[in-house]
Amino acid sequence: MQTITLQDQTYEVLREMIIKLDLYPGQKISESHLIELLKVGRTPIRESLKQLKKQNLIFTFPQSGTYVSRIDMSRALQARFIRECVEKEVMTELCGVMDEKSEKVLWKILDRQRETFKDNNVSDYFDVDNEFHKKCYELVGKAQVWQWIKEASVHLDRFRWLHLKDITFDYNQIVDEHEGLLKAVKSKQVDEVKTLVTAHINLMDEAQGEIIEKYSDFFSK
């Protein structure tokens, strides 16, 4: 079993803070501030910042400081392309292995997502959304593939967060789409599954320009 270290935990917390705009694009940050904020030592903060730099989530200007990067839509769109291609195959494979136990697990996740919507908890709704997809990958033995996609999708996730808070959360669209997808998988409608995956992954297309215009300071030029 993989051991989760303090450094791993620190990195995940900082990564989530950037995705969910607790640390917003363009914000100046410092090791001392993060140490005080997260109540951890300098080493896990420093090592986490190195990881975040590799993902282009932070950058440093000499004689100026360290800043949270702006959202790179080029990277976001390329991550979306990868995820769409992979997820169609994952969900197609799930059609062949779906059983009653797996179905119940996925419906329980959707039940929790409905509850987070009722509670108006955008953060938990976002997390359970990811949990649904992660579980689908796990059910077909592709947990590592999900981890690779997760690491490649940080700029996409930052855009998804803005889209969710600003548009999608007005109604329970994501759960509705998850339900339709799960029903299609259960009935082994492979072509319908692929169509639904494409529509779901590309949910952000219609409002992309609106979001970028509204939050122009959050995006790289």
VOTOR-694042 format. One record per residue (C-alpha): residue in one letter; residue number from 1; x, y, z. Coordinates in pm, 1 decimal, padded with zeros to 6 digits. Layout:
N
<"A",NUM,<X,Y,Z>>
...
END
This chain:
221
<"M",1,<00000.0,00000.0,00000.0>>
<"Q",2,<00131.8,00344.0,-00094.3>>
<"T",3,<00222.3,00564.6,00201.0>>
<"I",4,<00084.0,00919.5,00190.3>>
<"T",5,<00351.1,01155.9,00321.3>>
<"L",6,<00311.6,01503.9,00465.5>>
<"Q",7,<00467.3,01636.7,00146.8>>
<"D",8,<00206.8,01451.2,-00062.8>>
<"Q",9,<-00072.2,01594.9,00151.9>>
<"T",10,<00071.1,01945.3,00129.7>>
<"Y",11,<00102.1,01924.7,-00246.7>>
<"E",12,<-00257.1,01802.0,-00285.6>>
<"V",13,<-00390.1,02079.5,-00062.1>>
<"L",14,<-00202.5,02349.9,-00253.7>>
<"R",15,<-00302.4,02200.6,-00588.5>>
<"E",16,<-00667.9,02201.6,-00484.6>>
<"M",17,<-00641.3,02558.4,-00355.8>>
<"I",18,<-00512.8,02666.6,-00696.9>>
<"I",19,<-00779.9,02472.8,-00886.5>>
<"K",20,<-01058.0,02612.1,-00667.2>>
<"L",21,<-00917.4,02967.1,-00672.4>>
<"D",22,<-00840.1,02989.5,-00301.5>>
<"L",23,<-00505.2,03084.9,-00448.7>>
<"Y",24,<-00614.1,03284.8,-00751.7>>
<"P",25,<-00435.2,03337.7,-01085.3>>
<"G",26,<-00172.8,03608.3,-01059.4>>
<"Q",27,<-00163.7,03602.5,-00678.0>>
<"K",28,<00177.3,03646.9,-00518.2>>
<"I",29,<00260.2,03374.6,-00266.3>>
<"S",30,<00549.8,03306.0,-00032.0>>
<"E",31,<00684.1,03006.0,00155.6>>
<"S",32,<00637.8,03181.7,00490.3>>
<"H",33,<00273.1,03263.2,00416.2>>
<"L",34,<00198.7,02904.5,00311.7>>
<"I",35,<00378.3,02766.5,00617.4>>
<"E",36,<00157.8,02978.6,00839.0>>
<"L",37,<-00154.5,02899.8,00636.6>>
<"L",38,<-00112.8,02521.5,00628.8>>
<"K",39,<00069.8,02477.9,00961.2>>
<"V",40,<00346.8,02264.1,00811.3>>
<"G",41,<00724.9,02296.6,00790.8>>
<"R",42,<00932.0,02459.7,00519.8>>
<"T",43,<01044.0,02135.1,00353.9>>
<"P",44,<00699.5,02004.4,00247.3>>
<"I",45,<00606.2,02353.1,00127.3>>
<"R",46,<00926.5,02391.1,-00072.2>>
<"E",47,<00900.5,02045.9,-00231.3>>
<"S",48,<00533.3,02101.9,-00312.8>>
<"L",49,<00615.3,02429.8,-00483.3>>
<"K",50,<00869.2,02247.1,-00699.9>>
<"Q",51,<00597.8,02005.4,-00812.0>>
<"L",52,<00356.0,02288.5,-00881.6>>
<"K",53,<00618.0,02465.4,-01093.6>>
<"K",54,<00657.3,02151.4,-01304.5>>
<"Q",55,<00283.9,02163.4,-01371.1>>
<"N",56,<00303.3,02530.6,-01465.4>>
<"L",57,<00075.6,02622.6,-01176.3>>
<"I",58,<00321.3,02865.4,-01023.7>>
<"F",59,<00619.0,03059.7,-01155.5>>
<"T",60,<00894.8,03279.2,-01011.8>>
<"F",61,<01015.5,03618.6,-01126.6>>
<"P",62,<01371.9,03693.5,-01011.3>>
<"Q",63,<01381.0,03982.7,-00761.0>>
<"S",64,<01002.0,03987.2,-00761.8>>
<"G",65,<00857.4,03671.4,-00610.9>>
<"T",66,<00648.6,03360.6,-00675.0>>
<"Y",67,<00305.3,03384.6,-00833.3>>
<"V",68,<00013.8,03157.6,-00915.4>>
<"S",69,<00004.4,03108.9,-01291.2>>
<"R",70,<-00288.1,03212.4,-01502.5>>
<"I",71,<-00509.6,02949.1,-01664.1>>
<"D",72,<-00357.4,02824.1,-01988.2>>
<"M",73,<-00649.3,02740.2,-02219.0>>
<"S",74,<-00419.6,02575.7,-02473.1>>
<"R",75,<-00316.7,02321.1,-02210.5>>
<"A",76,<-00677.1,02291.4,-02091.9>>
<"L",77,<-00807.0,02211.4,-02440.9>>
<"Q",78,<-00533.1,01957.8,-02507.4>>
<"A",79,<-00610.5,01787.4,-02174.7>>
<"R",80,<-00978.0,01781.9,-02268.0>>
<"F",81,<-00893.1,01614.6,-02599.7>>
<"I",82,<-00691.7,01344.7,-02423.2>>
<"R",83,<-00961.4,01286.0,-02166.1>>
<"E",84,<-01236.7,01261.0,-02427.6>>
<"C",85,<-01042.3,01004.1,-02630.9>>
<"V",86,<-00950.0,00793.8,-02329.0>>
<"E",87,<-01282.1,00816.5,-02149.3>>
<"K",88,<-01481.9,00693.5,-02447.5>>
<"E",89,<-01272.0,00376.5,-02439.8>>
<"V",90,<-01296.8,00344.7,-02060.6>>
<"M",91,<-01674.6,00374.2,-02061.8>>
<"T",92,<-01701.6,00135.4,-02356.4>>
<"E",93,<-01495.0,-00116.6,-02160.5>>
<"L",94,<-01718.5,-00057.0,-01858.3>>
<"C",95,<-02017.2,-00168.5,-02068.4>>
<"G",96,<-01862.1,-00513.4,-02078.7>>
<"V",97,<-01786.9,-00552.6,-01708.6>>
<"M",98,<-02069.4,-00366.0,-01538.0>>
<"D",99,<-02236.6,-00580.7,-01273.3>>
<"E",100,<-02490.9,-00515.6,-00999.5>>
<"K",101,<-02225.1,-00438.5,-00737.5>>
<"S",102,<-02045.3,-00185.9,-00959.5>>
<"E",103,<-02372.7,-00021.6,-01055.1>>
<"K",104,<-02471.1,00022.8,-00689.7>>
<"V",105,<-02134.8,00185.5,-00612.4>>
<"L",106,<-02181.8,00437.6,-00893.3>>
<"W",107,<-02543.6,00514.7,-00798.3>>
<"K",108,<-02430.5,00581.2,-00439.5>>
<"I",109,<-02179.7,00834.8,-00569.5>>
<"L",110,<-02454.4,01006.0,-00769.4>>
<"D",111,<-02680.0,01007.8,-00461.8>>
<"R",112,<-02406.7,01192.5,-00272.8>>
<"Q",113,<-02362.9,01435.2,-00559.0>>
<"R",114,<-02734.9,01513.1,-00549.2>>
<"E",115,<-02701.4,01584.6,-00177.3>>
<"T",116,<-02409.8,01823.2,-00231.2>>
<"F",117,<-02622.5,02005.8,-00487.8>>
<"K",118,<-02912.0,02034.8,-00242.4>>
<"D",119,<-02668.1,02169.0,00017.4>>
<"N",120,<-02535.2,02421.9,-00236.7>>
<"N",121,<-02185.7,02287.3,-00171.0>>
<"V",122,<-02001.3,02359.6,-00495.9>>
<"S",123,<-01667.6,02231.3,-00367.2>>
<"D",124,<-01798.4,01889.9,-00264.7>>
<"Y",125,<-02007.5,01869.7,-00582.9>>
<"F",126,<-01690.8,01921.4,-00787.4>>
<"D",127,<-01504.9,01656.5,-00585.2>>
<"V",128,<-01782.7,01397.8,-00616.0>>
<"D",129,<-01800.3,01466.7,-00989.7>>
<"N",130,<-01435.1,01363.9,-01012.9>>
<"E",131,<-01498.3,01067.1,-00785.1>>
<"F",132,<-01762.3,00930.7,-01024.6>>
<"H",133,<-01520.2,00935.8,-01317.5>>
<"K",134,<-01232.4,00801.3,-01108.9>>
<"K",135,<-01444.4,00505.3,-00998.0>>
<"C",136,<-01534.2,00424.3,-01359.0>>
<"Y",137,<-01162.1,00403.6,-01442.3>>
<"E",138,<-01100.0,00187.5,-01136.2>>
<"L",139,<-01377.9,-00054.2,-01229.3>>
<"V",140,<-01201.4,-00138.0,-01556.8>>
<"G",141,<-00856.2,-00157.3,-01398.0>>
<"K",142,<-00739.2,00183.5,-01524.1>>
<"A",143,<-00674.9,00363.8,-01193.1>>
<"Q",144,<-00325.0,00466.9,-01302.1>>
<"V",145,<-00462.0,00610.7,-01624.4>>
<"W",146,<-00694.6,00829.8,-01417.2>>
<"Q",147,<-00394.8,00954.1,-01216.8>>
<"W",148,<-00210.1,01044.8,-01537.0>>
<"I",149,<-00512.3,01231.6,-01668.1>>
<"K",150,<-00555.8,01407.4,-01333.7>>
<"E",151,<-00198.3,01535.0,-01344.6>>
<"A",152,<-00236.3,01650.6,-01705.3>>
<"S",153,<-00569.5,01824.2,-01645.2>>
<"V",154,<-00492.6,02090.7,-01387.2>>
<"H",155,<-00558.5,02383.6,-01620.7>>
<"L",156,<-00872.0,02211.1,-01749.5>>
<"D",157,<-00987.5,02159.3,-01390.2>>
<"R",158,<-00930.3,02526.0,-01312.3>>
<"F",159,<-01155.5,02621.3,-01603.2>>
<"R",160,<-01411.3,02355.3,-01501.4>>
<"W",161,<-01423.3,02509.1,-01154.0>>
<"L",162,<-01501.3,02854.3,-01294.0>>
<"H",163,<-01759.4,02706.5,-01528.8>>
<"L",164,<-01923.4,02510.2,-01247.9>>
<"K",165,<-01947.5,02805.0,-01010.6>>
<"D",166,<-02061.8,03048.3,-01276.1>>
<"I",167,<-02294.2,02845.3,-01497.9>>
<"T",168,<-02339.1,02471.7,-01442.4>>
<"F",169,<-02438.6,02490.0,-01076.4>>
<"D",170,<-02755.8,02680.4,-01162.6>>
<"Y",171,<-02909.4,02340.2,-01227.3>>
<"N",172,<-02801.8,01984.0,-01164.6>>
<"Q",173,<-02675.9,01919.7,-01516.9>>
<"I",174,<-02370.4,01713.4,-01431.0>>
<"V",175,<-02566.4,01458.7,-01227.7>>
<"D",176,<-02830.6,01440.8,-01500.8>>
<"E",177,<-02558.9,01360.7,-01754.3>>
<"H",178,<-02396.0,01107.1,-01521.1>>
<"E",179,<-02730.0,00929.5,-01479.4>>
<"G",180,<-02784.7,00911.5,-01854.6>>
<"L",181,<-02433.8,00778.8,-01904.3>>
<"L",182,<-02471.7,00514.9,-01634.0>>
<"K",183,<-02802.2,00394.5,-01780.9>>
<"A",184,<-02646.0,00368.3,-02127.6>>
<"V",185,<-02350.0,00171.8,-01986.3>>
<"K",186,<-02584.3,-00065.8,-01803.4>>
<"S",187,<-02781.3,-00133.8,-02120.7>>
<"K",188,<-02454.6,-00169.9,-02319.5>>
<"Q",189,<-02547.1,00096.2,-02575.4>>
<"V",190,<-02188.0,00152.9,-02685.2>>
<"D",191,<-02257.0,00416.4,-02952.9>>
<"E",192,<-02481.8,00609.9,-02713.5>>
<"V",193,<-02216.0,00587.0,-02441.7>>
<"K",194,<-01954.7,00741.3,-02671.1>>
<"T",195,<-02195.3,01018.1,-02774.2>>
<"L",196,<-02278.5,01098.1,-02410.6>>
<"V",197,<-01911.4,01100.8,-02307.6>>
<"T",198,<-01828.1,01346.7,-02585.2>>
<"A",199,<-02114.7,01577.4,-02486.9>>
<"H",200,<-02024.4,01555.7,-02117.2>>
<"I",201,<-01653.4,01624.9,-02161.9>>
<"N",202,<-01730.1,01915.8,-02395.7>>
<"L",203,<-01990.4,02069.0,-02165.0>>
<"M",204,<-01779.8,02382.5,-02125.3>>
<"D",205,<-01765.7,02467.5,-02498.2>>
<"E",206,<-02075.8,02682.4,-02521.1>>
<"A",207,<-01976.6,02917.1,-02239.8>>
<"Q",208,<-01600.2,02919.0,-02292.2>>
<"G",209,<-01585.0,03265.5,-02446.2>>
<"E",210,<-01819.0,03408.5,-02183.4>>
<"I",211,<-01609.6,03271.6,-01895.8>>
<"I",212,<-01281.3,03394.9,-02043.7>>
<"E",213,<-01426.2,03741.2,-02103.2>>
<"K",214,<-01573.1,03763.5,-01752.8>>
<"Y",215,<-01252.0,03646.1,-01582.6>>
<"S",216,<-01001.1,03780.1,-01832.1>>
<"D",217,<-00738.6,03849.7,-01564.2>>
<"F",218,<-00736.6,03479.7,-01473.8>>
<"F",219,<-00627.3,03361.7,-01819.8>>
<"S",220,<-00293.1,03378.8,-01995.8>>
<"K",221,<-00292.0,03590.4,-02309.9>>
END
